[in-house]
Structures are given as C-alpha cells and as structure tokens.
Amino acid sequence: MWFKNLSLLRFTDNFTLTADELQERMESGRFQACGSLQPMSFGWTAPLGRDDGPLVHSTGGKFMICALREEKVLPAAVVNEFLIEKIAEIEEQKGTPVRKKEREALREEIIHDLLPRAFSLTRKLYAYIDPLAGWLVVDSANAKKSEELASWLRRCLESLPVTLPSVNERPASVMTRWLAESAPPTDIVIENECELRATDEEGAVIRCKNHDLTAPEIQNHLEAGKEVVKLAVNWNERLGFVLDDSLGIKRLRFLDAVQEQAADVEADNEADRFDADFSIMSLELAAFLPRLLELFGGENTQSK
C-alpha cells in the first residue's frame, strides 16, 4: 500500500479518538451500493478489501481508512441518441419544434429511464490519520476528491478540525530561489521537470520535462519574472515527487532505500504485506512532512 500522491490536511485541534472509537463512528457512513435509480454512492470500505472487514486499519498509532465511490456511467452519445429520437417523434406528432426547456426535461427523463441499465464505475480513495503529528494524508492529487473524503469523515465524526497547511514563506518564491541560485537545501536534489508561471495578469505558463533546469533558457524565464509553481525533486534519496506551490505532492515515488527496507520484511499473507508497507510508508512520511514545512520557513501556527 504505497500512496502515489499526497493531499495534506492539518489538524487544528488534537485528534483523540482511538481506532475502535473511529471505527464505531465511521460505521454510519459505510458504503452502500447504488440503487437502480441512484447515480452515485460514496462511503467507507475496508482498507484491506473485505466488504465486511474493519473500516480502520491501525499500525503504529496511525489509522488507515478507505473511501469507495460508485458512479453510474451513461455515455453522452447514448443519451443524445435517445434524445434526438424522442425530439423527432414529438415534433412529428405536434408539428412544432421542441423548445429548450422541453429538451432539458426530456434529457432528464431519458437519464432516469437509462440509469437502471447503466454500468457502474468504482474507485477507491485511501487516506490515513496521524493523530500524534496532526495530519490527515489523502492519496490524491485532486483537491475536490480530498475534500469529498474529508467532508464524509466530518459527517461521520460530527467534527473534523482540519485545514490546508500554512507556511511562513511562499512556496513559489522559495522554489524559484532554489532554481535561480542552483542552491537547494542539502537534502533536496532538483530533478528535470518544472512548471514556470508569469506573475502578470496573463499568467503565461512554461512546462519543462526531461529538461536540464540549469540551462540558460530556464534562467532567462526566471529573470523575466516567472515563478516556479511545480518542481520535481528528490528528498534525501528516499522520496521523489513533484511539489507544487500549494504543498501538494504528485507522482510520489519511494526510492530504492525505502523499497529495499520493505522487501526485507517477510509477510506471510496479503494482510501482513499491507501492514508492513503501511508502517514503512507512514514512518517515512512522518519524517518527511515536518521537513517539508521547514523548507518553507516553518509552519504558520497563527493560521491554525
């Protein structure tokens, strides 16, 4: 169980629930499959994949949870085909064109009729809570999906005091300085990918991939006033990722030193493997996340 992206939410108050208490609260939001006329369903499922399994997997004081989203899929082309046929039928009967409001009503009626025959698309979304360090970490690069998970958790717990992490220095300014001066911190290695954005109203964007970021053309863009809003880096030869100016982490890679550590752990079954990987991953991130805040001037505690 290795996260591929990190959306970070910071607790503004202590998280005091035990694993059993969290499990009990989350039961009210356990996933229920879509009914025949229900377009979408969202709820908690067992991280280990058993439908009736526990909703909380606890390791080293950290709690892994998993949300499941089911969505009925109706291709627009199919809906439009039925709609065109229905409109043609009505216009032939009445001899007058179907107006816009009637078209929309017909579309909704067709969708309602087709839903029981639609196929379902399901996606899992993992997250874990680190009560001691005060983090909710979601395996997603999509802020909307992370907020959906946090909102559902808030609904089950009745309160979830979390906010986006805030730091004392603008990440874009700091990453721009790293690149402009070719002088990142000693535990950060800049890789070969970045996104630069102009600070004027037009906001011109330059994306570079598999590119030497010390090249003169990159420096020219920086001197012209563009800022680094995404940067591929390697931390301490243990993690590789693309960091953005909101402290979002995309395309996270656990590097050889971490993978070798995981490979050395013997696991007799899938549950043991999951537990070992979660333990190693969460310990690695527990070391990294405080450093992430330090890289940008430390946490702005006044905003919590």
Secondary structure, 3 states (H helix, E strand, C coil): CCCCCEEEEEECCCCCCCHHHHHHHHHHHECCCCCCCCCEEEEEECCCCCCCCCCCEEECCEEEEEEEEEEEECCHHHHHHHHHHHHHHHHHHHCCCCCHHHHHHHHHHHHHHHHHHCEEEEEEEEEEEECCCCEEEECCCCHHHHHHHHHHHHHHHCCCCEECCCECCCHHHHHHHHHHHCCCCCCEEEEEEEEEECCCCCCCEEEEECCCCCCHHHHHHHHCCCEEEEEEEEECCCEEEEEECCCCEEEEEECHHHHHHHHCCCCCCHHHHHHHHHHHHHHHHHHHHHHHHHHCCCECHHHC
